[in-house]
């Protein structure tokens, strides 16, 4: 039987977001709700696209431009739990060291946000050529990302992904 553990900081974030004022406030004034919904969707898709590009390029310089520069950032995945920038860099090194090509894509993006914190969920597909065998590796999964405004800019502070076999 699997047991689930949710860290205290994640619970605090989720609780505070659920207690936030009306869903979706915080990015732009709501003069035209239809227009803003589209721009919000585009905005969050752009954030995730920047993350995807940093993984596909295994580029820590690009990653550093989107991740918060704080000690409490984290990346949870089937290979382990990584904290701080040094930990997150290990995730990028794993992609760089183990794959000659990487193609991460995402779909079914969902988002929610308050003034200072947002979270997005999406499905992903990854295809990469393994350096060791030159074989194509394919995986699929689900991901949650938490973004936070730091100095008035949205920065990634947490990623948690899981593979979904056979999906």
C-alpha positions, 0 to 999 in steps of 0.5 A: 500500500502506498502512503502519501506524504504532503509537506507542511509548506505545500499544505500551507500553499494549497490552503492559502490559495483555496482561501484566496479571493475570487479565482483568477485574480492577480494578473490583470484587471478584469475589464473583459473576462473573456479576453483576460481568460485567454490572456491568462491561458496564454500567460501560463502556457508561456511560463510552462513553455519556457520550462519545457524549453529549459528541459529540452535544451538541458540548459541550466542558464535558461532554467536559472532565468525561470526558477526562483533564486531561493534555497527552498525551491524543490523538484520531486520526481521518480528519481528523487527529491531535490532542494535548492538550486544545486538540487534542481541543477542535478535534474537538468544534468540528468537530462543532459548526461543521459539523453542525446536528444530530448523532446518534452511536450505538454497538454491539458494545461490547467491553472489557478492563481492568487496575487502572489502564487499560482499553480499549474497542472498538465499532462506531459510526454517525453521522448529522448534518445538514451546516450548509453544505448542509442535507444528511444525512451518514451514516458508520459506523466502528470506534473504540478508546478508552483510559481511565485511572484518574486520581485514582481516576476513569476518564478518557478518554486516547485515541480512535482511530476509522476510518470503514468505507465501505459497512458 
